[in-house]
Amino acid sequence: MGHAVDVIAIVGTLFGVATSLGFGITQIASGLEYLGWIRVDNWWMVGMIAAITATATASVVSGVSKGLKWLSNINMALAAALALFVLLLGPTLFLLQSWVQNLGGYVQSLPQFMLRTAPFSHDGWLGDWTIFYWGWWISWAPFVGMFIARISRGRTIREFIGAVLLVPTVIASLWFTIFGDSALLRQRNNGDMLVNGAVDTNTSLFRLLDGLPIGAITSVLAVLVIVFFFVTSSDSGSLVIDILSAGGELDPPKLTRVYWAVLEGVAAAVLLLIGGAGSLTALRTAAIATALPFSIVMVVACYAMTKAFHFDLAATPRLLHVTVPDVVAAGNRRRHDISATLSGLIAVRDVDSGTYIVHPDTGALTVTAPPDPLDDHVFESDRHVTRRNTTSSR
């Protein structure tokens, strides 16, 4: 089952990132066409996918501390600048009031939408929104979880939850308020945010920026933000897929990183081109289909995580030995059927008082290797039984 879990995680991550890349390319192309800079066709779409894939490949090859870190910091700076621009030059007081109200509405409606099944409704809202986005997010879960775990080593669980759940929720609510409520107010006052009576998600952002000062410059900034968002998603996804396919190796070969980054771009291009006019439907279907099997794995992982939380260091102080997990240290030929997805990035075991030595001068601890409880046993694999060796049996 271990390898099956890894395969599901790899496929889910691959198509989850490809889905995001496909949506991003569609929005970038539509925005550039709205600004009158290009006329979108298949060649433009493939060219933009190739450019983003090449940038992501160069980033993932450089490693986490270089390309990934630099692009992420640049991306966050550009996104913050764009949001502050709309907030300060738009209806500032209205947006701040809306943010407080939106937070309350989010908390109030969260239980309702979590349990909504819409048995009397046939408008497709549940499938197009709740089911699709849940599937899309689940397909991102394997690589996002492992990537955040890798860059969060040394943090406490409290710090981890705050940085991963609470802070992003607050920032996301502010982001949606700034752009969403600005567009709603613009539509209410001017009525120019709709296309043929409906919202065009690919051009709405550029329509909003076009009504603010220096609209052309901010539209270019918006394109860069979208590009960097998907570049950082692609390179981090490629890195985690490479770790999973290498059986948990934290520093896999760079050639395989390139392979997975290119494969993500190819998958996005194929889904967009073959899907034609229904390419968005193809992207949605791919995200949901790949997320369904991993949702079962997530339920099991949540149960295991709940049990692991009982291992509370503050309540039960003791010496621990943190090492590289066996799945990594064993090597490719000895991993057998162990899942790299669920194995974790570190291994922790208790240290008994008789297994460590305290250096008298420095106070450093030296941990001796634990005894092998099966050292005196011989295994007969053809009979699947264990017996003591000849000396012990006598």
KAVEN-V710310 format. One record per helix or strand of 3 or more residues. SS is the DSSP state (H for helix, E for strand). FROM is the first residue (numbers start at 1). LEN is the number of residues. If there is no record, write none. Layout:
# KAVEN-V710310
SS;FROM;LEN / SS;FROM;LEN
This chain:
# KAVEN-V710310
H;2;33 / H;42;21 / H;64;26 / H;92;23 / H;125;27 / H;157;33 / H;204;7 / H;215;31 / H;254;55 / E;320;4 / H;326;4 / H;332;3 / E;347;4 / H;353;3 / E;356;3 / E;365;3 / E;377;4 / E;385;4 / H;390;4
